[in-house]
């Protein structure tokens, strides 16, 4: 996804506070298992000569010539407009298959040895800001083709409707797009050369298509790997009624243009989803909610998680940058636990990178202060290609060892640890009355000075790990209500986390009130974005309260001042106790004295 705000990147020396010894990595010992767990890979040397990670053991199969495939989508009908009017809606994909001796991919019924699973990357960028779907894409396609086709996987690059060679309307994750994705999954899983198992992986928009696919309960869909993917469009761009700057224009102002390039196929974009985009962005900005009155389903169609939990029968591997400013980490947490509670097998890898893959030096190395710089280079996961191979082998081939499910989390200073859940089951919740923390004021509005308060110093090394909450007792002075933003920083002023809310949504979530009567008191039940922060003994955390921040746009209702009763306001911090024994090394990093805190 594209974020409207540009970030100033300040390059400072990297700091790291993980608890590691000083032994040098001298050799690569033999692994007891062909599928070592992440905490067993520290001494393995990986190939870091390319822009992405590579598997430690190359596969033995060659790669066949790419195939260009158009998949019919008969569920798009005249009622949908666009290509539905002519009955020829198709999605286009490029397909790479392994060369296996004795296997003729054009044959109808192939033997079991000739049937392979498929890994698909599905998105809007082929021919639109990137190579076409028949050319391995540097963003992910080449990684998939070169690592996994030799291991006996098919790989597909699929264009969503209205992009690349797919016709119909660029639907911005709407119902039409979802049905096109489902048709591609069914085609890939039902071919004579397929073993009937399809996995979908991708980042950003391409990380949202896996969630879309999972809403159907398609029997061919065995696993999804959403990386910084959306569980819903409105869920991402509105937070407690507060809109990101890009929210109102994402469909027609950004992605809708992908389907319009001045040729005869532009008429395919004359469908209802595209037309609805013009009205629903501004309407959601004005109201802050999903605008689901009078039968309008634009945003609810683009909300995936309810249908995933109800219908999906595969596994999930979430990958999330905890410093992602494009797709914030609330797309991963508490989603991870919701999926687990539904009985779906799930694992999450969450590192202190931004809108990136786990293994890309260029992105990780350019992170700014408080945005991942302190954790670099320990963010880099050169074992990622192996990690995905082990996952795909188990869920798409039924080979290898069952992955250990849970959350592999990196704290903001670089330390990696594994948790069975996140927040962890042994989390202690520290509740504080804010008036004891020294707030500097009690009046907030567009012309008021920021309010600050602090907590600390901490007596021992501490992890704040989860979603801290702050419940703020507010009294708007007018029916225009108000808007509140709170940032948490450390002693050096480095960003640790933030929370935001339109006071009309004081109860949280996506259902607010039209207005709060003037001088009526409500408690703004704010929740910080997920964070995993290490604080050494003696450090203090600081809070700054303003009307807005980051790239959130104050709602039209956020004009008047409001007063705050700090005596009736509470801050709750999720804390865990972890020692050096709970942390593990990532491969190809020498942890020496320059790494910061040494145990």
N, C-alpha and C positions, 0 to 999 in steps of 0.2 A: 504494500500500500504506500501511497505517496503522502508525506506529511507536509503541511504548508509552511512549517516553521524551519528556518535554517539554524543550525547549531554552530556556535563558535568553538572550534577545536583548539585547545591549548595543550601543547605537548610538554609534559613535565616528566622527570624520571619516574619510572614505574615503582610502586611500593607494593610489597606483598607481606601478608602477615600470617600465612599458613604455618602450622607447626610441623616442621620437617627437619630431619637430621642433615648432616653435611657430607654424607658418603657420596663419592662420585660414581656415576654409572660407568662401569668398566666393560662389561660384556653383556651379551644377550643369553641368559640361561634358557634351557629348554623348558617349555611350558608343559605342565602335567596334563593340561586339557587343551584340546584344539579350539576350545571356546572359552578363553580366560575371561573372568569378570573384570570390570573396569579397575577395581582396586588391585588386580593381579597383573596389570600391564606396565607398571612403572619402568621395568628394565627392558621392555621390548623396543627395538629400534624400528621406526617406521620410515617410509620413503616420504621425504618432505621436499622433493625437488620440483613438484608441480604446484599449481595454485590451490589444489585440493588434496585431501588425504587419499591414500591408496591401500588396498588390502595387503596384508603381509604375505599371503599366498595367492599368486595369480592363477586364474582358472585356465583350463586346458582347451577350451573351445574357441574357434574363430568367430568372427562376427559377419553375418550375412549382409548383403546389400539392403539398404533401407527400402521399405515398402510404403507407398502412399495409399492410404485407405480412407474412404468416405463411408461413414456409418449413418444409415437412415435412422431418423428419429420420428417414427410414425405418431407418437403421442402429441406432437405439435400439429394443431389443426387450425382451421380457418378462424376459429374463435380467438386464437393467439395473434392473428395478423401476421405480418412479415412473410416468411417462407411458408407459413401455414396456409396462406391463401392459395398457393400453388401445389401444396402437398409434397414438397421436396426438401424438407428441412434435413440438413446433414451436419455432422461434425467431422472434422478432418483430423487425421493423426498420421504421424510417421512411426514406423514400427521396425525395430531391430531384433533379429532372432539369432541365436547361436548356430554355428555350423556343427552339426552332430553327425558323425559317420553313420550312414544307413538310414538317415531321416530325410524325407522329401517333404518340405513344408507345404507344398502345393497339393499333396495327397489328401484325400478326404479323411480316412480313419487311420491314425498313426498308432503305433505300439506305445505302451506305457513309457518306455524308455525315451520316446521322442516328444513326450508332452512336457511343456515347461510352464512355469508360472510367469506372470507379467508384472513388472513394476512400471507404473504410469506416473508421469508428471503432467498435470492438466492446468492450463491457465490461458490468459488473454494476450500474451506477449509475442507469440510467434508471428512474424511479419509486422508486428506493432511494437517497435522499440527493441527488437531482437531478431535473431536469425529466423528462417522459416522452420516449420515443424519437421522438415526432412534433413535438417542440419543439426548436429549435436550442439546444444546450447551450453555456453560456458557457465551459466548460472547454476545448472544442475545436470542437464542432459548428458554432457560429456562424462561427468563423474559417474553417472549411472551406467552408461554404455560401456565405458572402459573398465569399470570395476566388476560389474555383475553379469553382463552378457557372457564373458568367458567362463563364468561359474554356472552357466546353464539357465539364465533368466532371459526372458524377452523384456524389452524396454520400449515404452511408447511415449511420444510427445504429442499431447492432445490440445487442440485449440477449442476454447469455449465458443459458443455462438457469437457471431458478429465480429470475430477476430480471425486472423490467419486466413485459411481457406474454408473455414466453417461459415455457413451462411446464417440467415435469420438475424435476430436482434441481439446486440450487446446488452444483456439483461442485468448486469451488475448483481450476480448471485441470486437472481430471482428464480421463480418456479420454472421458467423456460430453460434457463441455464442448467438447473438441477436435473431436469429430465434429459437434456443432452448428455450430461456427464454420466447419468445412469445408463443410457443407451450405449455409451462407449465401454463402460464396465461390463455390461452384458455381452457385447460383441467380443471383447478380449477374453472373457471367461468361457465362452461357448464354442470357440473355434476348435477344429480337430487337432491342432498342434498344442492347445492349451491344456494344462492340468486342472483347469477350473478354478484356480486361485489367482486373484488380482490384488496387488497392493498399490496404494497411491501415496506419493510423497511430494512435498513441495514447500516453498517458503512464501509468506506474504499472501498475495492473492492466490498463488499456486498452493499455499498452505491452507487456504479456506475451502478449495474444491474437495479435499478429502472429507471434511466435515459435511459438505453438501452431499457427497456420494453416500455417506453413512446414514443419511436420513431415510433411505429407502428400505433398508434391510435386504439389499441385493445379495442373493446367496453366493455370488462369485466374489464378493468383496471380503477378503480375509483379514486384511490389516490396513491401517492408515497411519501415516507419519506426518501430521500437520506441524510445520515449523512456523512459529509466529503467525498462525492462521486465525481467522475470525470464526468464532462460534455464532456470530450474528453481526450484521452490518450496523444496526442501531446500537447494539451492545458495545461495539468498539468506539464509535464516534460520539456517543453521549454517555456521560458518567453522572448519575444522579441529576439528570436534567441539564447538565453543563455540556455544551457542544464544542468539539474541536473545530478549529478554524476551517477545516476542509469539509466538515460534515454535510453542509447544505448543497455542495456542488459535486460530490463524488460520482454520481451517475452521469449526468449530462455534461457537467463541466470538465470531467477528467476521462472516465472510461467510455462514455457514450461515443466519443469522437473516434474510438478505435474502429467502429463499424461504418464510419463515414469517410470515404476516401475519394469521392468524386466520380465513381464509376456507376454502371447500370445496376449493380447489386445494392446500392444505397437504399433502394426501395424496401429491401428486406428489413430495414430498421423501423419500419412503420408498424410497430407492435405496441401492445398496451403498456408493457413494462417501461419502455423508453419514454412514452408520453407521461406516465405517472411520476417519473423521476423529477420532472420540472417542478411539480407541485409539492412533492413530499419532503424534499430537502428543506425548503424554506418553512414549510408547515411544522416540521419537527423542531426547527430552530425556535419558532415562536412559542411552541407549547412545551418543548422539552421531552415529550413522550413519543409513543409509537404511532400516534395519529390513527388509532384503530377504530374510530367512530364511523358510523354510517356505512359500514361494510367495507371500509378501506383496509386492504390487507397488504399493502406495499411492504411495510416493515416486518410484519409477522411472517410473511413468506420468506423473508431473508433472515429469520431467526432459526437456527438449526438444532440447538442442543436438546430441546424437548423431544423432537422426533428421533434424534440419535439415540437417546437413552431408551426410548420406547421400541425402536425397530432394529438397531444395529446388532449383529451377531459376531463381529470380528474382534480384533485387538486394536489397541491404540498406543502409539508412541509419540508423545508430545515433545517437541523441542522448542525451547523458548529462551530468548535473550532477556535477562532480568533488567538490562539497561535499554531495552527496545523502546524507542520513542515513537515509532510508527505503529506498531501493534503492541500495546502495553501488556505487561505480564498478567493482567487480570483475564486475558484470554487463555491462560494456563491454570491459574489458581483463583478460586477453588474448583475449577473445572475438573482437574485431576481427581479430586476426591469424589465429586459427583459421578464421574464415570465409574470409578472403583466401586462406589456404593450401589451402582446399578448392576454389578456383577460382571462388568466388562474388564478383561485383562488389560492393564495399562501400566506404562512406565513413562517417566518424564526426565529429560535431561535439561537442566536450567543453568546456564552459565552467565557470567557478567559481560556478555557482549551485547551489541545493539541489534539492529535489524539485519542479521547476518546468519551465515552458516557457522557451525562449530569449528571449522578448520581453515578459515580464510585470513591469512596474515594481514592483507591490505586493510580489511575492515577492522579487525581487532586492534591493530597497532595504531589506528588513527583516533581512538576513543579519547574523549576529553576528561578533564578533572571531574570526578564524581559521576562519570558516565561509563565507567569500566576501565579507565586508565590504571587505577590502583591494582587491578587484578591481572593485568597483562604482564608477561606472556603466558601466565598460567591458565588463561582462558582457552588457549589453542588445544584442540583435541585431534591430534594426528591419528588417534585410534578410531576415529568416527567411521571410516569406511568399513573397518572390521566390525564395529558395533552394529552397523546396519546389516552387514552380511549375516551375522549371527542371528539377528532378529528375523530377517527374511527367510533364512534357512529353516528356522523353526516354524514360522507361521505360514510360509508359502510352500515349503517342501516337506515339512514334518521331519526334518533332519537336525542333528546336533543336540544341544541341551536347552531346556526351558530357561528363558531369561529370568533373572531375579527381578520381580516387579517392585516398583516403588519410585522414589525420586532421588536422582543424583543431582545434588544442589551445590552450587559454588557461592561462597560468601563474597562480599564486596571487596575484600582484601586478597582474594584469590584461592582460599582453601576449599578443597572439594571434600564432600562427605556424602554418605548414602543414608537416606531416611526411608523407612517403610511407608510413611505418610508425610505430607507437608501441608500445614504445620504438623509437627511431630506429636505423637500421642502423649509425650511427657512434657509438653509445653506448659509453663507456668504463666498465668496472666496477672500482671502487676497493674492494679487499678490505682490511679492517682487523682486527687482533687486538683483541678487546674489552678484554683486560686492560691494553692500552696506553692506554686512554681514561679510566682512573681510576674504575672502578666502586666505589661506596661500600659495598658489602656483597656477600655470597655466599650468603645464606639468604633464602628466600622462602616465604611462607605467609600464611594469613588474618590472623595477628597480627603479621606482620613489617613493619618500616618499608620504604617504597619504596627501591629501589636506583636511583642515578642515575649517568650518565657522559656525556661530551661529546666532540665532535670539532670541531676548528677552532682558530683562525679560518681561513676559506678565503682563499687568497692572491689569487684573482681572482674576478670575477663568475662564478657557477656556477648551473647548472640541475641539480637532482636530478629526473630525469624517467623514471618507470617504477615498478617494484615492488621497492624495496629489500628485501634479505633479511637476517635475522639468525639464525644457527644457534647455539643456546644448549645447552651441555652440562649436562644436569640429572641429579640423582640423587635420586629420591623416597625419603623416609624410611619410608613405609608403602605398603601396596598400594593405598591410596586415591589415590596419584599426586598430581596437582596441576594447576593452571591458571595461565597466564601471559599478561599483557597488557603491551605496550610502546608508549608514546606518544613521538613525536618532536615537539619544539617548537623555536622559534627563540629568539633572545636576549631577546625581549619576552615569552616564555612563550606565544606564539601557536601553536596546534595546526597541525602540518604533516601528520601522518599517524599511523597506528597499526597494530599487528599483534596477533593474539590466537590462543591455542591451548590446547586441552585436551591435556595431555601424553600421554594415550592415543593421540592422533593426531599423535605427534611426527614421523612421516614426511610429514605434510601430507595434504591431500585428505579424502575422506569414508570411508576404510576404516581404522579404528583397531584397537587390541587391547583385549581385555577388561580387562586390568590389567597394569601393569609390576611385576615382583617388587620388593619393598622393597630399597633400596640397590643396584639395578641402574642403570647409567648409560645414558641415551639422549640423542640430540641432537635438540632441538626445532627442526625446519627451518621457521622462521617466515618468512612473506612479508608485507610491508606492503601495505595497500590501495593501489591505484594513486594516484600523486600527481605533480604537476608543479609544482615549487617553485623560485622564483628566490631566490638568496642573493647579496647584494652582497659584494664583497671586504671582508674583516674580520669577517664574521658567522660565528657558531658555531651548530651544531645540538646539541640536548640530548635525552637519552633518559631516560625514567622507567619503571622496571619495577615493576609491582604484580601482585596476583593477578588482578584483572579491572578493566574500565573500560567507558566508553560505556554501552550497555545490554545487554552480554553477561552471561549468567547462568552463574556457575561450575557445572560439572556436578556431579552427586552424587558423582563420583569425586575431586573436587578439595578434599579436606578436609585432608590432611596437608601438612607442610612438605617442602621439597626444597632441596637445596643446588645451587649453580651453580659450575662450574669455568670462570671467565672466560678462563683461559689456553687453553682448548680451544674457545672460542667465537669466531665471526667475524661481522663486519658487512660487507655488500657494498652499495655505493651506485652506482646507475646514473647516470652523469654525461654531459652533453652540453655542447659549447661552442656558444653562439649569440651573435650580435651584434645590434645594432640593425637591421642590414640584413635580418635573418631575420624580423623582426616586421612585421605590417601593421596598419593602422588599421581599426577598424570604423566604419561611417558614423554621422554626426550626433553625433560627439564632438569637441570642440575640445581638442586636447592642448596644454596650456600649462604654465607653470612649476608651477602648483598640482598637476599630475598626478604629481609625484614625480621619479623619475630621468629626466633629460633627456640625450639623446645629442647 
